[in-house]
Amino acid sequence: MAHSVGTQCRCVALPAARVLSIRPMRDSDADGLIALYAGLNIDDRYQRFFSGRPPPESFVRKMTNVTERGGFGLIAVIEGPDGTSRIVGEATYELLPDGDGELGITVAEDARGWLGPYLLDALVEAAADRGVPNLEAYVLVTNRRMLTMLRARGYAIVDHDEQPAVIRVTIGTTQRMPTWPGTHERPRLLVEVPGGRWHAEEAAREAGFQVLACPGPLLGWSHCPALHGEPCPLAAGADVIVDAIPDAAGRSLLDAHRSIHPSVPICIELRSGETDPDGAVAKISRGTSDSIVIGVLERLAKDAAVGGGPRRKDAWQSIDGLPDDSGAQGGSEGP
Ligand SMILES: CC(C)(COP(=O)(O)OP(=O)(O)OC[C@H]1O[C@@H](n2cnc3c(N)ncnc32)[C@H](O)[C@@H]1OP(=O)(O)O)[C@@H](O)C(=O)NCCC(=O)NCCS
């Protein structure tokens, strides 16, 4: 199949008769990449590789062969009028077992300002063209540039690590939201929560849920399809949604999901002192123990699986051990 994604060579004219080209990575790029990484400061190297040292040569040489493992890589080169050339950026993804890609990207300090987003867009386009639905990245929580770039492309949070403080995020390649990674073997819990971090996330994973967190519209993020009246692939593919976005924004999201994704059960989380007169929606209160919260979610998801048609029943076929009665009560505000 021909991959006509415009990445065979994208060229941009620069001042002083220089030209920036973006093209697929080759074996012969290893030395230029080694020079690129050697020229980074320690902080940048740490952000890219979680180590202040330049990566070993063997690592770089393996990286240039990424296509042999089903991934893809791009190189940004600046060529001068005197025939000199220098690699000023790279963006790659390695293919993951679930069919998504894991991305890494670097731009030389003196080439920053727009090249990162440009390279990322080219890589996203290449991944989409190759049938890779999402790209994941491990990002230090202090890496504001990378997070800003990914947030602009509508990320969801897959997981967190503490040492170092890293989030694993995923972006979609063909639409403005990612899709659920992998096959639907576990019940899927979508949490809409400011900042993308929810207190019962670990407990939910331990209970067998696949969890994705969406930082929601509170970050000034305009990508939320549901708030624009369109289906959200994460909400549509979820077995249960928790809306932990407070106040009016949370209510707007609740109304949007109930109208656009009516078969997906949703539960709102109320902050201390917050009330909600809507008796038709399940509620949990902030401060409720994680085990009770998980019981509520299991009950909601299980009820939907039983009554929600073949797709949802299929999703639960391999799930064992869900309690028949978790003590959940739709419409209750918790203990
Ligand atoms: C991450 C990286 C690839 C981004 O490329 P870049 O060319 O520097 O990107 P930009 O300068 O366009 O910055 C990206 C976004 O961050 C914003 N930004 C820049 N500095 C910022 C800061 N201190 N805080 C928050 N946002 C910031 C920019 O405004 C831009 O957002 P916009 O497109 O909405 O304007 C590049 O900085 C880099 O190589 N860093 C070191 C290696 C690394 O961190 N790799 C990623 C880990 S895999």
PDBQT file of the ligand as one rigid body, heavy atoms in Angstrom, charges set to zero:
ROOT
HETATM    1  C1  LIG A 401       8.525  18.812  23.444  1.00  0.00    +0.000 C 
HETATM    2  C2  LIG A 401       9.120  19.441  22.171  1.00  0.00    +0.000 C 
HETATM    3  C3  LIG A 401       9.239  18.356  21.091  1.00  0.00    +0.000 C 
HETATM    4  C4  LIG A 401       8.132  20.519  21.682  1.00  0.00    +0.000 C 
HETATM    5  O1  LIG A 401       8.603  21.088  20.485  1.00  0.00    +0.000 OA
HETATM    6  P1  LIG A 401       8.717  22.685  20.360  1.00  0.00    +0.000 P 
HETATM    7  O2  LIG A 401       9.134  23.041  18.998  1.00  0.00    +0.000 OA
HETATM    8  O3  LIG A 401       9.559  23.126  21.508  1.00  0.00    +0.000 OA
HETATM    9  O4  LIG A 401       7.206  23.090  20.581  1.00  0.00    +0.000 OA
HETATM   10  P2  LIG A 401       6.622  24.571  20.804  1.00  0.00    +0.000 P 
HETATM   11  O5  LIG A 401       7.678  25.557  21.092  1.00  0.00    +0.000 OA
HETATM   12  O6  LIG A 401       5.721  24.863  19.656  1.00  0.00    +0.000 OA
HETATM   13  O7  LIG A 401       5.774  24.362  22.119  1.00  0.00    +0.000 OA
HETATM   14  C5  LIG A 401       4.687  23.473  22.136  1.00  0.00    +0.000 C 
HETATM   15  C6  LIG A 401       3.535  24.153  22.838  1.00  0.00    +0.000 C 
HETATM   16  O8  LIG A 401       3.932  24.401  24.174  1.00  0.00    +0.000 OA
HETATM   17  C7  LIG A 401       3.729  25.775  24.482  1.00  0.00    +0.000 C 
HETATM   18  N1  LIG A 401       4.765  26.120  25.445  1.00  0.00    +0.000 N 
HETATM   19  C8  LIG A 401       6.022  26.496  25.219  1.00  0.00    +0.000 A 
HETATM   20  N2  LIG A 401       6.656  26.686  26.393  1.00  0.00    +0.000 NA
HETATM   21  C9  LIG A 401       5.756  26.414  27.376  1.00  0.00    +0.000 A 
HETATM   22  C10 LIG A 401       5.777  26.426  28.798  1.00  0.00    +0.000 A 
HETATM   23  N3  LIG A 401       6.886  26.752  29.460  1.00  0.00    +0.000 N 
HETATM   24  N4  LIG A 401       4.649  26.099  29.461  1.00  0.00    +0.000 NA
HETATM   25  C11 LIG A 401       3.524  25.745  28.812  1.00  0.00    +0.000 A 
HETATM   26  N5  LIG A 401       3.448  25.707  27.464  1.00  0.00    +0.000 NA
HETATM   27  C12 LIG A 401       4.550  26.050  26.766  1.00  0.00    +0.000 A 
HETATM   28  C13 LIG A 401       3.851  26.506  23.169  1.00  0.00    +0.000 C 
HETATM   29  O9  LIG A 401       3.190  27.760  23.199  1.00  0.00    +0.000 OA
HETATM   30  C14 LIG A 401       3.175  25.528  22.242  1.00  0.00    +0.000 C 
HETATM   31  O10 LIG A 401       1.769  25.625  22.361  1.00  0.00    +0.000 OA
HETATM   32  P3  LIG A 401       0.905  26.276  21.171  1.00  0.00    +0.000 P 
HETATM   33  O11 LIG A 401       1.174  25.412  19.964  1.00  0.00    +0.000 OA
HETATM   34  O12 LIG A 401      -0.487  26.188  21.680  1.00  0.00    +0.000 OA
HETATM   35  O13 LIG A 401       1.438  27.674  21.028  1.00  0.00    +0.000 OA
HETATM   36  C15 LIG A 401      10.502  20.093  22.430  1.00  0.00    +0.000 C 
HETATM   37  O14 LIG A 401      10.343  21.150  23.359  1.00  0.00    +0.000 OA
HETATM   38  C16 LIG A 401      11.541  19.111  22.933  1.00  0.00    +0.000 C 
HETATM   39  O15 LIG A 401      12.237  18.471  22.155  1.00  0.00    +0.000 OA
HETATM   40  N6  LIG A 401      11.691  18.979  24.273  1.00  0.00    +0.000 N 
HETATM   41  C17 LIG A 401      12.683  18.082  24.867  1.00  0.00    +0.000 C 
HETATM   42  C18 LIG A 401      12.358  16.589  24.612  1.00  0.00    +0.000 C 
HETATM   43  C19 LIG A 401      10.970  16.241  25.058  1.00  0.00    +0.000 C 
HETATM   44  O16 LIG A 401      10.445  16.737  26.040  1.00  0.00    +0.000 OA
HETATM   45  N7  LIG A 401      10.324  15.325  24.318  1.00  0.00    +0.000 N 
HETATM   46  C20 LIG A 401       8.976  14.897  24.642  1.00  0.00    +0.000 C 
HETATM   47  C21 LIG A 401       8.949  13.658  25.484  1.00  0.00    +0.000 C 
HETATM   48  S1  LIG A 401       8.614  12.260  24.470  1.00  0.00    +0.000 SA
ENDROOT
TORSDOF 0
